[in-house]
């Protein structure tokens, strides 16, 4: 964790020295700093032994993001987690967070938001054109269908569903839509949860371990 904080400080200083520290970049760096501070040392562990992403088997330049949300009670205390790997299985970043009172769907959305925020920080030091394609995996069909199908329709109707009602979790959907617009090439895909998928299981464990550590 200290190394990550040191790297962020170096990036921030370099941008400041070259007068490139815009408000948007400063906000992204702050998000990264907050995310790092919120990850307990017990859950910030290496992915040693975790296989390379099967989904990148045919994409040596690819990047894979995996997300998951957890909730103990619905509503109840909840958490989310995300992890990113390259073709070789190298850990690019991971993050997690929690809320005292939330829902499972909110945590699934928040996991994607967290992953895209982490991706924002990652691309400051790594040109995006070296990673193609970029896949983001969620085990929530609610999130997958929302991003791939529903959001565009909601937006075209002034953020209303076909029946004229406001979509549930509107503010989160609007936030994720803004983030996703910065990464139009990121492809959202569904993966079956609790089926032995290594990265999905890891995210699930990361999220639940955080809840354990917080005493929920």
Order of alpha helices (4+ residues) and beta strands (2+ residues): alpha-alpha-beta-beta-beta-alpha-beta-alpha-alpha-alpha-beta-alpha
